[in-house]
Amino acid sequence: MREERLSSVSETNLMVGKIVLITGGTGGIGKATAIGLARLGARVGITGRDLRRAEQAAAEIRTFQEIQRSMRSPPTCPPRQRCIG
């Protein structure tokens, strides 16, 4: 039952329009928090001591942000075509 509640929360846009900064977002609980907030629609920034790890974590978080944005965006029509639905 708990997992059902969590999955229904993760499918909502609770954090759309919010900007958050996660310190220590390159690993562990900070990275997990950043990914979770990105899944909820937040725009996420992270800090960390290791630039390489920060870049890797940022790329991973960016993936979740792009997925979230694509789920919210209405479908687009190619030029000179009519969209249905």
FITI-57328 format. One line per 4 residues: their letters; for each residue x, y, z of N, C-alpha, C. Coordinates in steps of 0.05 Angstrom, whole numbers, plus 5000, padded with zeros to 4 digits. Layout:
<rs>
a = X/Y/Z/X/Y/Z/X/Y/Z  ... .
</rs>
This chain:
<rs>
mree = 5016/4976/5000/5000/5000/5000/5017/5025/5000  5039/5025/5015/5056/5048/5017/5068/5054/4989  5076/5034/4974/5087/5038/4948/5067/5050/4929  5042/5043/4932/5021/5055/4915/5019/5085/4920 .
rlss = 5020/5092/4945/5019/5121/4952/5043/5136/4940  5066/5124/4943/5090/5137/4933/5090/5139/4902  5081/5118/4889/5081/5120/4860/5061/5140/4850  5038/5143/4864/5019/5163/4855/5029/5191/4860 .
vset = 5045/5195/4881/5057/5221/4886/5077/5228/4865  5094/5208/4857/5115/5213/4838/5105/5219/4810  5080/5213/4805/5069/5218/4778/5055/5245/4776  5055/5260/4797/5043/5286/4797/5063/5308/4792 .
nlmv = 5054/5332/4788/5071/5355/4783/5073/5373/4807  5078/5361/4831/5077/5377/4856/5097/5400/4856  5120/5397/4843/5141/5417/4845/5144/5434/4819  5126/5432/4801/5128/5447/4776/5129/5477/4783 .
gkiv = 5148/5491/4771/5150/5520/4776/5168/5526/4800  5177/5506/4814/5194/5510/4838/5224/5507/4830  5241/5522/4843/5270/5520/4838/5282/5512/4865  5298/5491/4865/5311/5481/4889/5341/5478/4885 .
litg = 5356/5481/4907/5385/5478/4907/5391/5456/4927  5404/5435/4919/5412/5413/4936/5442/5415/4941  5450/5419/4966/5479/5418/4972/5486/5388/4975  5509/5381/4965/5518/5353/4966/5501/5336/4948 .
gtgg = 5494/5347/4925/5477/5332/4906/5491/5314/4887  5517/5308/4892/5532/5291/4873/5531/5262/4880  5519/5255/4903/5518/5227/4910/5500/5223/4934  5495/5198/4940/5480/5190/4964/5452/5202/4965 .
igka = 5445/5210/4989/5417/5220/4994/5413/5247/4980  5434/5263/4977/5431/5289/4963/5424/5285/4933  5437/5266/4921/5431/5260/4892/5404/5248/4890  5397/5229/4908/5370/5217/4907/5348/5238/4911 .
taig = 5353/5257/4928/5334/5279/4933/5331/5296/4908  5354/5302/4895/5353/5319/4871/5338/5304/4849  5342/5279/4845/5328/5263/4825/5298/5262/4831  5292/5257/4856/5264/5256/4864/5249/5282/4859 .
larl = 5262/5304/4866/5250/5331/4861/5247/5336/4831  5267/5328/4816/5265/5332/4786/5242/5316/4775  5238/5292/4786/5215/5275/4777/5188/5289/4783  5188/5304/4804/5163/5319/4812/5160/5345/4797 .
garv = 5179/5351/4779/5176/5375/4763/5193/5399/4771  5209/5397/4792/5225/5420/4801/5248/5424/4783  5257/5449/4782/5282/5456/4769/5303/5454/4790  5323/5436/4786/5341/5429/4807/5370/5438/4801 .
gitg = 5382/5450/4821/5411/5457/4820/5425/5441/4842  5450/5434/4837/5465/5418/4857/5492/5431/4862  5503/5426/4885/5531/5434/4891/5545/5409/4900  5572/5409/4897/5588/5387/4906/5617/5395/4905 .
rdlr = 5634/5379/4918/5663/5385/4919/5678/5376/4895  5669/5355/4882/5683/5343/4859/5669/5351/4833  5682/5366/4816/5670/5376/4791/5661/5353/4773  5678/5333/4771/5671/5310/4753/5645/5296/4763 .
raeq = 5643/5291/4789/5619/5279/4799/5595/5297/4797  5599/5323/4800/5577/5342/4797/5567/5342/4768  5585/5341/4749/5576/5341/4721/5561/5315/4714  5571/5293/4725/5557/5267/4720/5529/5267/4733 .
aaae = 5527/5277/4757/5501/5278/4771/5482/5297/4757  5493/5320/4748/5476/5340/4735/5465/5328/4709  5481/5313/4694/5471/5301/4670/5449/5281/4675  5452/5266/4697/5431/5246/4704/5405/5261/4713 .
irtf = 5408/5281/4729/5385/5296/4738/5371/5310/4714  5387/5321/4696/5376/5334/4672/5359/5315/4656  5366/5289/4655/5350/5269/4641/5322/5268/4653  5320/5267/4679/5294/5266/4692/5278/5292/4688 .
qeiq = 5292/5314/4687/5278/5340/4683/5267/5341/4654  5282/5331/4635/5273/5330/4607/5249/5312/4604  5250/5289/4617/5227/5270/4616/5202/5283/4627  5205/5296/4650/5183/5310/4663/5171/5332/4645 .
rsmr = 5189/5348/4633/5179/5369/4615/5165/5357/4591  5175/5336/4580/5162/5324/4556/5134/5313/4563  5131/5304/4588/5105/5293/4597/5085/5316/4600  5094/5340/4606/5076/5363/4610/5070/5377/4584 .
sppt = 5088/5376/4565/5085/5392/4541/5064/5380/4523  5047/5397/4511/5027/5386/4492/5042/5377/4467  5030/5358/4453/5043/5348/4429/5046/5371/4408  5067/5370/4393/5071/5390/4373/5066/5378/4345 .
cppr = 5057/5395/4327/5052/5386/4300/5075/5395/4282  5082/5378/4263/5102/5386/4243/5091/5409/4227  5108/5426/4216/5098/5449/4200/5080/5439/4178  5059/5455/4173/5039/5450/4151/5023/5425/4154 .
qrci = 5021/5415/4179/5004/5391/4184/4984/5398/4207  4962/5385/4207/4941/5389/4227/4943/5367/4248  4944/5374/4273/4944/5354/4294/4916/5347/4302  4912/5322/4308/4886/5312/4317/4890/5302/4346 .
g = 4872/5310/4364/4873/5300/4391/4887/5318/4408 .
</rs>
